[in-house]
Amino acid sequence: MPMVTIIKTFRIDRLLKTCRRRDMKLNMLMCWCIGRVASDIPECFFIPSGEKLMKYDCLAINVIVKTKDGHINTCDVPFSNNIRQFNADYLRLTLQVHNSDEAYDLSSDYAIVGTSTLTDCYIDGAVNQYSGIFNNPFLAWGRYRRRWFKTELPISFQFHHAQMDGNEACKFLNNLQALFNNLPSF
């Protein structure tokens, strides 16, 4: 089955405002929102593995971390609906990976939603090639764009077609924008 990529431009004004008011990292808040939306979509708990769909009970968000040596490595942050818990785990685990240059991997026990932030450039989208190894949903974004009175961010959402169809993917993306627009009070 093929990997499918959908690219959508999101309004992130409220996210930026919340980050400034609450002294939170934008990438952390984006990852929390992704986990929050994914946790309500049953298909996100199924990951294709060979010829099977593996069902997981827990969800984690994978982030790419720049290490102190200038390399990159991966870090799986367990998702929690509690933003304070997720933030604490995000900060602790990404710092651990940054300092140790060793990946933090939860993929044997968690359904993983991958993310990649390419903040060194403005991108309109990113498409990964199907490798047969990384079958989990994956979101990528670059720098956000300020235009007049709005801030926009194109995000690429890649998923395995055995995991979900376009309707579920659109539901994910629409729910993500709705959460960006209506963040709960922290």
Buried (B, 14 or more C-beta within 10 A) or exposed (E): EEBBBBBBEBBBBBBBEBBEEBEBEBBBBBBBBBBBBBBEBEBBBBBBEEEEBEEBEEBBBBBBBEBEEEEEBBBBBBBBEEBEEBBEBBBEBBEEBBEEBEBBBBBEEBBBBBBBBEEEEEBEBBEBEBEEEBBBBBBBBBBBEEEEEEBEBBBBBBBBEBBBEEEBBBBBBEBBBEBBEEBEEE
